[in-house]
Amino acid sequence: MLTIEKLKEYGADTDEGLKRCMGNEALYLRLAAMADQQPEFQELESLIKDNDLKSAFHAAHSLKGVFGNLAITPLYDRLCEITELLRSETPADYESLVIDIMKFKDKYSSICQ
C-alpha cells in the first residue's frame, strides 16, 4: 500500500504534492498510485526503439506533467531531461535514458503495491 512515508523515502516532495491536492492525503495517494499505471511509459519505450522521436516527445511530456504535478521528483527529473532533449531534437542516447527512467519507474511501482 502506498503511503506518504514510502513516497518520501522514494524522494518525492510530498509536502508540495499534498499542497497541490489542497492537503487531501487520500486524493494525493490515489493520484500517485494511478500515476504508476500510465500507458505512456510503454509508449515511450516503444517509440524510442522505433526512433519516432516526435511521438516520443509527446509521451515523455505527458509523463513529465503527471509526475511534476504530483511532485514525484526522481521520475520527474529524468522525464524533464528526456523531454527537453526530444523537444530540441538533440542527438542523444535515448535508449539509455529510457532504461534509466524505467529503473526509476520499476522502483516506483514497487512502492505503489
MMTF fields as JSON, N, C-alpha, C and O atoms, coordinates in Angstrom:
{
  "mmtfVersion": "1.0.0",
  "mmtfProducer": "UNKNOWN",
  "numBonds": 451,
  "numAtoms": 452,
  "numGroups": 113,
  "numChains": 1,
  "numModels": 1,
  "chainsPerModel": [1],
  "groupsPerChain": [113],
  "chainIdList": ["A"],
  "bondAtomList": [4, 2, 8, 6, 12, 10, 16, 14, 20, 18, 24, 22, 28, 26, 32, 30, 36, 34, 40, 38, 44, 42, 48, 46, 52, 50, 56, 54, 60, 58, 64, 62, 68, 66, 72, 70, 76, 74, 80, 78, 84, 82, 88, 86, 92, 90, 96, 94, 100, 98, 104, 102, 108, 106, 112, 110, 116, 114, 120, 118, 124, 122, 128, 126, 132, 130, 136, 134, 140, 138, 144, 142, 148, 146, 152, 150, 156, 154, 160, 158, 164, 162, 168, 166, 172, 170, 176, 174, 180, 178, 184, 182, 188, 186, 192, 190, 196, 194, 200, 198, 204, 202, 208, 206, 212, 210, 216, 214, 220, 218, 224, 222, 228, 226, 232, 230, 236, 234, 240, 238, 244, 242, 248, 246, 252, 250, 256, 254, 260, 258, 264, 262, 268, 266, 272, 270, 276, 274, 280, 278, 284, 282, 288, 286, 292, 290, 296, 294, 300, 298, 304, 302, 308, 306, 312, 310, 316, 314, 320, 318, 324, 322, 328, 326, 332, 330, 336, 334, 340, 338, 344, 342, 348, 346, 352, 350, 356, 354, 360, 358, 364, 362, 368, 366, 372, 370, 376, 374, 380, 378, 384, 382, 388, 386, 392, 390, 396, 394, 400, 398, 404, 402, 408, 406, 412, 410, 416, 414, 420, 418, 424, 422, 428, 426, 432, 430, 436, 434, 440, 438, 444, 442, 448, 446],
  "bondOrderList": [1, 1, 1, 1, 1, 1, 1, 1, 1, 1, 1, 1, 1, 1, 1, 1, 1, 1, 1, 1, 1, 1, 1, 1, 1, 1, 1, 1, 1, 1, 1, 1, 1, 1, 1, 1, 1, 1, 1, 1, 1, 1, 1, 1, 1, 1, 1, 1, 1, 1, 1, 1, 1, 1, 1, 1, 1, 1, 1, 1, 1, 1, 1, 1, 1, 1, 1, 1, 1, 1, 1, 1, 1, 1, 1, 1, 1, 1, 1, 1, 1, 1, 1, 1, 1, 1, 1, 1, 1, 1, 1, 1, 1, 1, 1, 1, 1, 1, 1, 1, 1, 1, 1, 1, 1, 1, 1, 1, 1, 1, 1, 1],
  "groupList": [{"groupName": "MET", "atomNameList": ["N", "CA", "C", "O"], "elementList": ["N", "C", "C", "O"], "formalChargeList": [0, 0, 0, 0], "bondAtomList": [1, 0, 2, 1, 3, 2], "bondOrderList": [1, 1, 2], "singleLetterCode": "M", "chemCompType": "L-PEPTIDE LINKING"}, {"groupName": "LEU", "atomNameList": ["N", "CA", "C", "O"], "elementList": ["N", "C", "C", "O"], "formalChargeList": [0, 0, 0, 0], "bondAtomList": [1, 0, 2, 1, 3, 2], "bondOrderList": [1, 1, 2], "singleLetterCode": "L", "chemCompType": "L-PEPTIDE LINKING"}, {"groupName": "THR", "atomNameList": ["N", "CA", "C", "O"], "elementList": ["N", "C", "C", "O"], "formalChargeList": [0, 0, 0, 0], "bondAtomList": [1, 0, 2, 1, 3, 2], "bondOrderList": [1, 1, 2], "singleLetterCode": "T", "chemCompType": "L-PEPTIDE LINKING"}, {"groupName": "ILE", "atomNameList": ["N", "CA", "C", "O"], "elementList": ["N", "C", "C", "O"], "formalChargeList": [0, 0, 0, 0], "bondAtomList": [1, 0, 2, 1, 3, 2], "bondOrderList": [1, 1, 2], "singleLetterCode": "I", "chemCompType": "L-PEPTIDE LINKING"}, {"groupName": "GLU", "atomNameList": ["N", "CA", "C", "O"], "elementList": ["N", "C", "C", "O"], "formalChargeList": [0, 0, 0, 0], "bondAtomList": [1, 0, 2, 1, 3, 2], "bondOrderList": [1, 1, 2], "singleLetterCode": "E", "chemCompType": "L-PEPTIDE LINKING"}, {"groupName": "LYS", "atomNameList": ["N", "CA", "C", "O"], "elementList": ["N", "C", "C", "O"], "formalChargeList": [0, 0, 0, 0], "bondAtomList": [1, 0, 2, 1, 3, 2], "bondOrderList": [1, 1, 2], "singleLetterCode": "K", "chemCompType": "L-PEPTIDE LINKING"}, {"groupName": "TYR", "atomNameList": ["N", "CA", "C", "O"], "elementList": ["N", "C", "C", "O"], "formalChargeList": [0, 0, 0, 0], "bondAtomList": [1, 0, 2, 1, 3, 2], "bondOrderList": [1, 1, 2], "singleLetterCode": "Y", "chemCompType": "L-PEPTIDE LINKING"}, {"groupName": "GLY", "atomNameList": ["N", "CA", "C", "O"], "elementList": ["N", "C", "C", "O"], "formalChargeList": [0, 0, 0, 0], "bondAtomList": [1, 0, 2, 1, 3, 2], "bondOrderList": [1, 1, 2], "singleLetterCode": "G", "chemCompType": "PEPTIDE LINKING"}, {"groupName": "ALA", "atomNameList": ["N", "CA", "C", "O"], "elementList": ["N", "C", "C", "O"], "formalChargeList": [0, 0, 0, 0], "bondAtomList": [1, 0, 2, 1, 3, 2], "bondOrderList": [1, 1, 2], "singleLetterCode": "A", "chemCompType": "L-PEPTIDE LINKING"}, {"groupName": "ASP", "atomNameList": ["N", "CA", "C", "O"], "elementList": ["N", "C", "C", "O"], "formalChargeList": [0, 0, 0, 0], "bondAtomList": [1, 0, 2, 1, 3, 2], "bondOrderList": [1, 1, 2], "singleLetterCode": "D", "chemCompType": "L-PEPTIDE LINKING"}, {"groupName": "ARG", "atomNameList": ["N", "CA", "C", "O"], "elementList": ["N", "C", "C", "O"], "formalChargeList": [0, 0, 0, 0], "bondAtomList": [1, 0, 2, 1, 3, 2], "bondOrderList": [1, 1, 2], "singleLetterCode": "R", "chemCompType": "L-PEPTIDE LINKING"}, {"groupName": "CYS", "atomNameList": ["N", "CA", "C", "O"], "elementList": ["N", "C", "C", "O"], "formalChargeList": [0, 0, 0, 0], "bondAtomList": [1, 0, 2, 1, 3, 2], "bondOrderList": [1, 1, 2], "singleLetterCode": "C", "chemCompType": "L-PEPTIDE LINKING"}, {"groupName": "ASN", "atomNameList": ["N", "CA", "C", "O"], "elementList": ["N", "C", "C", "O"], "formalChargeList": [0, 0, 0, 0], "bondAtomList": [1, 0, 2, 1, 3, 2], "bondOrderList": [1, 1, 2], "singleLetterCode": "N", "chemCompType": "L-PEPTIDE LINKING"}, {"groupName": "GLN", "atomNameList": ["N", "CA", "C", "O"], "elementList": ["N", "C", "C", "O"], "formalChargeList": [0, 0, 0, 0], "bondAtomList": [1, 0, 2, 1, 3, 2], "bondOrderList": [1, 1, 2], "singleLetterCode": "Q", "chemCompType": "L-PEPTIDE LINKING"}, {"groupName": "PRO", "atomNameList": ["N", "CA", "C", "O"], "elementList": ["N", "C", "C", "O"], "formalChargeList": [0, 0, 0, 0], "bondAtomList": [1, 0, 2, 1, 3, 2], "bondOrderList": [1, 1, 2], "singleLetterCode": "P", "chemCompType": "L-PEPTIDE LINKING"}, {"groupName": "PHE", "atomNameList": ["N", "CA", "C", "O"], "elementList": ["N", "C", "C", "O"], "formalChargeList": [0, 0, 0, 0], "bondAtomList": [1, 0, 2, 1, 3, 2], "bondOrderList": [1, 1, 2], "singleLetterCode": "F", "chemCompType": "L-PEPTIDE LINKING"}, {"groupName": "SER", "atomNameList": ["N", "CA", "C", "O"], "elementList": ["N", "C", "C", "O"], "formalChargeList": [0, 0, 0, 0], "bondAtomList": [1, 0, 2, 1, 3, 2], "bondOrderList": [1, 1, 2], "singleLetterCode": "S", "chemCompType": "L-PEPTIDE LINKING"}, {"groupName": "HIS", "atomNameList": ["N", "CA", "C", "O"], "elementList": ["N", "C", "C", "O"], "formalChargeList": [0, 0, 0, 0], "bondAtomList": [1, 0, 2, 1, 3, 2], "bondOrderList": [1, 1, 2], "singleLetterCode": "H", "chemCompType": "L-PEPTIDE LINKING"}, {"groupName": "VAL", "atomNameList": ["N", "CA", "C", "O"], "elementList": ["N", "C", "C", "O"], "formalChargeList": [0, 0, 0, 0], "bondAtomList": [1, 0, 2, 1, 3, 2], "bondOrderList": [1, 1, 2], "singleLetterCode": "V", "chemCompType": "L-PEPTIDE LINKING"}],
  "groupTypeList": [0, 1, 2, 3, 4, 5, 1, 5, 4, 6, 7, 8, 9, 2, 9, 4, 7, 1, 5, 10, 11, 0, 7, 12, 4, 8, 1, 6, 1, 10, 1, 8, 8, 0, 8, 9, 13, 13, 14, 4, 15, 13, 4, 1, 4, 16, 1, 3, 5, 9, 12, 9, 1, 5, 16, 8, 15, 17, 8, 8, 17, 16, 1, 5, 7, 18, 15, 7, 12, 1, 8, 3, 2, 14, 1, 6, 9, 10, 1, 11, 4, 3, 2, 4, 1, 1, 10, 16, 4, 2, 14, 8, 9, 6, 4, 16, 1, 18, 3, 9, 3, 0, 5, 15, 5, 9, 5, 6, 16, 16, 3, 11, 13],
  "groupIdList": [1, 2, 3, 4, 5, 6, 7, 8, 9, 10, 11, 12, 13, 14, 15, 16, 17, 18, 19, 20, 21, 22, 23, 24, 25, 26, 27, 28, 29, 30, 31, 32, 33, 34, 35, 36, 37, 38, 39, 40, 41, 42, 43, 44, 45, 46, 47, 48, 49, 50, 51, 52, 53, 54, 55, 56, 57, 58, 59, 60, 61, 62, 63, 64, 65, 66, 67, 68, 69, 70, 71, 72, 73, 74, 75, 76, 77, 78, 79, 80, 81, 82, 83, 84, 85, 86, 87, 88, 89, 90, 91, 92, 93, 94, 95, 96, 97, 98, 99, 100, 101, 102, 103, 104, 105, 106, 107, 108, 109, 110, 111, 112, 113],
  "secStructList": [7, 7, 7, 2, 2, 2, 2, 2, 2, 2, 6, 7, 7, 2, 2, 2, 2, 2, 2, 2, 6, 6, 6, 7, 2, 2, 2, 2, 2, 2, 2, 2, 2, 2, 2, 6, 6, 7, 6, 2, 2, 2, 2, 2, 2, 2, 2, 2, 2, 6, 6, 7, 2, 2, 2, 2, 2, 2, 2, 2, 2, 2, 2, 2, 2, 2, 2, 2, 2, 6, 6, 7, 2, 2, 2, 2, 2, 2, 2, 2, 2, 2, 2, 2, 2, 2, 2, 6, 6, 7, 7, 7, 7, 2, 2, 2, 2, 2, 2, 2, 2, 2, 2, 2, 2, 2, 2, 2, 2, 2, 2, 2, 7],
  "xCoordList": [0.84, 0.0, 0.889, 1.836, 0.565, 1.326, 1.042, -0.111, 2.093, 1.959, 2.813, 3.69, 2.546, 3.347, 4.798, 5.724, 4.992, 6.34, 7.111, 8.281, 6.459, 7.115, 7.477, 8.552, 6.581, 6.862, 8.044, 8.889, 8.093, 9.221, 10.524, 11.527, 10.521, 11.723, 12.163, 13.358, 11.2, 11.496, 12.138, 12.889, 11.829, 12.394, 11.361, 11.719, 10.091, 9.034, 8.965, 9.232, 8.605, 8.37, 6.897, 6.06, 6.605, 5.206, 4.531, 3.319, 5.302, 4.691, 4.124, 3.009, 4.913, 4.457, 3.284, 2.298, 3.398, 2.32, 1.022, -0.047, 1.118, -0.087, -0.678, -1.898, 0.197, -0.285, -1.094, -2.127, -0.619, -1.318, -2.663, -3.538, -2.806, -4.077, -4.84, -5.677, -4.544, -5.195, -5.181, -6.142, -4.077, -3.911, -4.667, -4.653, -5.33, -6.13, -5.218, -4.913, -4.792, -3.843, -4.412, -3.702, -5.681, -6.293, -6.275, -5.973, -6.595, -6.577, -5.157, -4.938, -4.205, -2.82, -2.333, -1.722, -2.595, -2.15, -2.852, -2.239, -4.118, -4.85, -4.258, -4.035, -4.006, -3.422, -2.005, -1.619, -1.239, 0.135, 0.128, 0.97, -0.809, -0.912, -1.346, -0.851, -2.258, -2.715, -1.596, -1.554, -0.697, 0.405, 1.273, 1.861, 1.356, 2.161, 1.633, 2.385, 0.379, -0.257, -0.313, -1.044, 0.442, 0.4, 0.894, 2.023, 0.066, 0.484, 1.625, 2.278, 1.861, 2.923, 4.311, 5.24, 4.467, 5.77, 6.115, 7.213, 5.175, 5.422, 5.499, 6.287, 4.667, 4.706, 6.071, 6.643, 6.587, 7.885, 8.964, 9.792, 8.954, 9.941, 9.861, 10.882, 8.657, 8.451, 8.805, 9.433, 8.405, 8.662, 10.152, 10.632, 10.873, 12.326, 12.972, 13.859, 12.537, 13.073, 12.803, 13.62, 11.635, 11.256, 11.841, 11.627, 12.575, 13.182, 12.145, 12.422, 10.956, 9.903, 10.007, 9.239, 10.973, 11.293, 10.209, 10.024, 9.504, 8.429, 7.312, 6.839, 6.894, 5.857, 6.385, 5.646, 7.662, 8.282, 8.268, 8.07, 8.479, 8.406, 7.046, 6.967, 5.978, 4.629, 4.4, 3.797, 4.875, 4.725, 5.523, 5.015, 6.768, 7.615, 7.03, 7.035, 6.535, 5.96, 4.729, 4.535, 3.912, 2.721, 3.111, 2.539, 4.084, 4.557, 5.179, 4.981, 5.917, 6.541, 5.461, 5.637, 4.37, 3.271, 2.655, 2.398, 2.419, 1.81, 2.707, 2.256, 3.977, 4.876, 5.302, 5.62, 5.31, 5.589, 4.463, 4.709, 3.239, 2.097, 2.011, 1.518, 2.487, 2.459, 3.742, 3.861, 4.701, 5.991, 6.734, 7.349, 6.667, 7.399, 8.725, 8.907, 9.618, 10.846, 11.773, 12.253, 12.052, 13.012, 12.609, 13.456, 11.347, 10.896, 10.772, 11.155, 10.242, 10.064, 11.387, 11.436, 12.454, 13.742, 14.232, 14.722, 14.1, 14.549, 13.655, 14.131, 12.366, 11.444, 11.682, 11.513, 12.07, 12.425, 13.605, 13.605, 14.605, 15.81, 15.478, 15.855, 14.777, 14.496, 13.522, 13.632, 12.582, 11.618, 12.324, 12.038, 13.243, 13.934, 14.852, 14.967, 15.504, 16.334, 15.478, 15.851, 14.348, 13.454, 12.847, 12.707, 12.489, 11.89, 12.839, 12.422, 14.111, 15.093, 15.729, 16.606, 15.275, 15.779, 17.292, 17.988, 17.783, 19.211, 19.6, 18.948, 20.651, 21.118, 21.541, 22.273, 21.069, 21.37, 21.189, 20.619, 21.677, 21.478, 20.138, 20.085, 19.067, 17.724, 17.394, 16.66, 17.923, 17.64, 18.181, 17.519, 19.361, 19.921, 19.089, 18.879, 18.624, 17.775, 16.478, 16.016, 15.894, 14.659, 14.916, 14.09, 16.048, 16.39, 16.457, 15.95, 17.079, 17.168, 15.778, 15.473, 14.951, 13.586, 12.832, 12.135, 12.973, 12.246, 12.753, 11.972, 14.018, 14.521, 13.815, 13.385, 13.702, 13.024, 11.53, 10.898, 10.967, 9.552, 9.323, 8.342, 10.21, 10.075, 10.162, 9.401, 11.086, 11.187, 9.918, 9.418, 9.401, 8.157, 7.013, 6.203, 6.949, 5.898, 5.949, 4.915, 7.16, 7.289, 6.756, 6.26, 6.842, 6.295, 4.789, 4.126, 4.258, 2.823, 1.996, 0.775, 2.644, 1.896, 1.643, 1.029],
  "yCoordList": [-1.183, 0.0, 1.252, 1.363, 2.159, 3.396, 4.306, 4.499, 4.855, 5.777, 7.016, 7.022, 8.05, 9.271, 8.944, 9.457, 8.1, 7.736, 7.054, 7.36, 6.131, 5.452, 6.445, 6.358, 7.383, 8.394, 9.276, 9.621, 9.633, 10.441, 9.676, 10.237, 8.399, 7.576, 7.462, 7.4, 7.433, 7.363, 8.662, 8.664, 9.755, 11.048, 12.063, 13.148, 11.728, 12.655, 13.827, 13.678, 14.977, 16.159, 16.131, 16.818, 15.321, 15.091, 16.348, 16.507, 17.243, 18.494, 19.281, 19.798, 19.362, 20.071, 19.333, 19.954, 18.011, 17.224, 17.357, 17.509, 17.301, 17.468, 18.867, 19.036, 19.868, 21.24, 21.342, 22.01, 20.683, 20.727, 20.005, 20.231, 19.129, 18.413, 19.023, 18.365, 20.274, 21.032, 20.287, 20.348, 19.58, 18.894, 17.586, 16.953, 17.177, 15.95, 14.74, 14.4, 14.099, 12.995, 11.815, 11.193, 11.507, 10.37, 10.617, 9.708, 11.833, 12.173, 12.077, 11.509, 12.632, 12.609, 11.172, 10.844, 10.331, 8.939, 8.193, 7.363, 8.481, 7.831, 8.242, 7.399, 9.53, 10.019, 9.478, 9.114, 9.429, 8.911, 7.438, 7.002, 6.674, 5.252, 5.092, 4.209, 5.932, 5.868, 6.242, 5.741, 7.113, 7.552, 6.382, 6.401, 5.377, 4.198, 3.456, 2.73, 3.624, 2.869, 3.619, 3.216, 4.688, 5.484, 4.686, 4.195, 4.549, 3.781, 4.446, 3.801, 5.713, 6.414, 5.856, 6.061, 5.152, 4.532, 3.524, 3.552, 2.635, 1.625, 2.275, 1.862, 3.299, 4.013, 4.662, 4.576, 5.306, 5.966, 4.955, 5.198, 3.847, 2.801, 2.321, 2.194, 2.06, 1.564, 2.617, 2.306, 3.842, 4.916, 5.207, 5.493, 5.135, 5.341, 4.205, 4.445, 2.981, 1.843, 2.0, 1.61, 2.583, 2.798, 4.095, 4.414, 4.837, 6.104, 7.148, 8.002, 7.073, 8.059, 9.127, 9.137, 10.015, 10.971, 12.019, 12.502, 12.372, 13.361, 12.822, 13.52, 11.59, 10.98, 10.673, 10.762, 10.31, 10.047, 11.317, 11.256, 12.461, 13.733, 13.894, 14.283, 13.597, 13.76, 12.821, 13.218, 11.585, 10.63, 11.102, 11.086, 11.521, 11.987, 13.25, 13.397, 14.143, 15.391, 15.116, 15.748, 14.188, 13.814, 13.248, 13.623, 12.347, 11.762, 12.833, 12.827, 13.732, 14.824, 15.626, 15.987, 15.9, 16.644, 15.903, 16.49, 14.605, 13.799, 13.794, 14.099, 13.447, 13.31, 14.656, 14.759, 15.682, 17.022, 17.53, 18.092, 17.336, 17.785, 17.081, 17.65, 15.85, 15.095, 15.272, 14.737, 16.019, 16.288, 14.99, 14.854, 14.054, 12.798, 13.019, 12.648, 13.629, 14.208, 13.246, 13.601, 12.043, 11.185, 10.883, 10.91, 10.601, 10.366, 11.683, 11.773, 12.691, 13.982, 14.518, 14.979, 14.457, 14.986, 14.279, 14.926, 12.966, 12.203, 12.467, 12.514, 12.636, 12.938, 14.342, 14.573, 15.268, 16.619, 16.55, 17.184, 15.776, 15.672, 15.145, 15.755, 14.022, 13.435, 14.309, 14.408, 14.936, 15.798, 16.959, 17.27, 17.598, 18.746, 18.332, 19.048, 17.19, 16.698, 16.39, 16.725, 15.761, 15.437, 16.703, 16.812, 17.654, 18.912, 19.623, 20.126, 19.654, 20.365, 19.469, 19.898, 18.229, 17.25, 17.097, 16.951, 17.133, 16.972, 15.503, 14.635, 15.217, 13.828, 13.359, 14.053, 12.184, 11.651, 10.141, 9.577, 9.507, 8.073, 7.882, 7.62, 8.019, 7.973, 6.615, 6.546, 5.553, 4.233, 4.122, 3.549, 4.657, 4.64, 5.494, 5.125, 6.627, 7.482, 6.767, 6.861, 6.057, 5.33, 4.182, 3.914, 3.511, 2.436, 3.006, 2.396, 4.165, 4.808, 5.173, 4.936, 5.74, 6.095, 4.847, 4.87, 3.774, 2.551, 1.937, 1.311, 2.102, 1.648, 2.403, 1.807, 3.715, 4.506, 4.224, 4.276, 3.926, 3.56, 2.231, 2.085, 1.26, -0.041, 0.11, -0.52, 0.941, 1.182, 1.847, 1.514, 2.784, 3.456, 2.444, 2.467, 1.575, 0.55, -0.314, -0.689, -0.619, -1.474, -0.803, -1.49, 0.513, 1.173, 1.405, 1.666, 1.312, 1.524, 0.301, 0.391, -0.822, -2.057, -2.221, -3.204],
  "zCoordList": [0.0, 0.0, 0.0, 0.778, -0.866, -0.999, 0.19, 0.576, 0.757, 1.887, 1.641, 0.777, 2.406, 2.34, 2.69, 2.06, 3.686, 4.103, 2.973, 2.748, 2.263, 1.147, 0.046, -0.547, -0.222, -1.241, -0.828, -1.654, 0.449, 0.938, 0.795, 0.353, 1.165, 1.035, -0.418, -0.709, -1.322, -2.754, -3.253, -4.228, -2.569, -2.956, -3.407, -3.866, -3.284, -3.692, -2.712, -1.519, -3.236, -2.404, -2.002, -2.587, -0.99, -0.617, -0.081, -0.226, 0.535, 1.012, -0.169, -0.109, -1.241, -2.441, -3.095, -3.494, -3.201, -3.796, -3.028, -3.619, -1.72, -0.889, -1.042, -1.067, -1.143, -1.327, -2.623, -2.669, -3.659, -4.947, -4.9, -5.735, -3.901, -3.693, -2.519, -1.902, -2.222, -1.152, 0.177, 0.943, 0.447, 1.715, 1.84, 2.896, 0.761, 0.799, 0.56, -0.583, 1.645, 1.555, 0.774, -0.017, 0.989, 0.277, -1.231, -2.004, -1.648, -3.072, -3.626, -4.695, -2.896, -3.344, -3.52, -4.537, -2.555, -2.634, -3.766, -4.438, -3.975, -5.078, -6.427, -7.296, -6.596, -7.851, -8.042, -9.153, -6.964, -7.044, -7.436, -8.22, -6.901, -7.256, -8.712, -9.412, -9.167, -10.561, -11.526, -12.649, -11.101, -11.967, -12.393, -13.475, -11.558, -11.875, -13.098, -13.75, -13.412, -14.496, -15.827, -16.731, -15.952, -17.181, -18.386, -18.376, -19.425, -20.61, -21.383, -22.203, -21.126, -21.844, -21.54, -22.321, -20.41, -20.136, -21.22, -21.775, -21.523, -22.558, -23.936, -24.787, -24.144, -25.415, -25.624, -26.711, -24.59, -24.698, -25.046, -25.924, -24.371, -24.62, -26.077, -26.753, -26.542, -27.903, -28.955, -29.966, -28.715, -29.681, -29.824, -30.921, -28.723, -28.788, -29.577, -30.396, -29.336, -30.096, -31.589, -32.423, -31.919, -33.319, -33.89, -35.06, -33.065, -33.47, -33.889, -34.731, -33.298, -33.552, -32.458, -31.496, -32.636, -31.591, -31.384, -30.267, -32.426, -32.292, -31.402, -30.505, -31.647, -30.81, -29.416, -28.435, -29.325, -28.02, -27.169, -25.956, -27.811, -27.083, -26.416, -25.25, -27.145, -26.592, -25.409, -24.412, -25.511, -24.411, -23.191, -22.07, -23.412, -22.309, -21.673, -20.451, -22.498, -21.997, -21.141, -20.102, -21.572, -20.802, -19.434, -18.412, -19.43, -18.17, -17.267, -16.052, -17.869, -17.11, -16.378, -15.214, -17.045, -16.421, -15.25, -14.199, -15.435, -14.37, -13.136, -12.032, -13.33, -12.187, -11.619, -10.434, -12.452, -11.947, -11.069, -10.002, -11.508, -10.715, -9.374, -8.4, -9.32, -8.066, -7.258, -6.155, -7.802, -7.148, -6.832, -5.775, -7.752, -7.62, -8.349, -9.509, -7.622, -8.135, -8.872, -9.948, -8.352, -9.059, -10.508, -11.401, -10.741, -12.117, -12.871, -14.037, -12.216, -12.866, -13.426, -14.566, -12.629, -13.077, -14.343, -15.269, -14.38, -15.544, -16.759, -17.893, -16.509, -17.599, -18.155, -19.352, -17.296, -17.765, -18.723, -19.778, -18.34, -19.163, -20.561, -21.562, -20.627, -21.945, -22.734, -23.956, -22.055, -22.745, -23.429, -24.585, -22.72, -23.306, -24.444, -25.439, -24.309, -25.412, -26.641, -27.765, -26.422, -27.539, -28.143, -29.361, -27.287, -27.774, -28.739, -29.783, -28.376, -29.198, -30.26, -31.009, -30.311, -31.278, -31.182, -32.187, -29.941, -29.681, -29.819, -29.239, -30.577, -30.647, -29.245, -28.538, -28.868, -27.537, -27.552, -28.486, -26.519, -26.338, -25.624, -24.423, -26.392, -25.828, -25.212, -24.226, -25.776, -25.217, -23.794, -22.929, -23.542, -22.189, -21.236, -20.08, -21.727, -20.901, -20.533, -19.396, -21.487, -21.214, -20.238, -19.365, -20.38, -19.438, -18.02, -17.079, -17.871, -16.558, -16.031, -14.862, -16.883, -16.487, -16.034, -15.019, -16.778, -16.438, -15.122, -14.405, -14.797, -13.493, -12.372, -11.384, -12.532, -11.517, -11.5, -10.445, -12.659, -12.731, -12.022, -11.293, -12.224, -11.562, -10.047, -9.312, -9.584, -8.143, -7.64, -6.566, -8.416, -8.051, -7.999, -7.072, -8.974, -8.99, -7.728, -7.175, -7.288, -6.106, -4.851, -3.958, -4.757, -3.57, -3.678, -2.674, -4.878, -5.079, -4.693, -4.571, -4.503, -4.202, -2.726, -2.311]
}
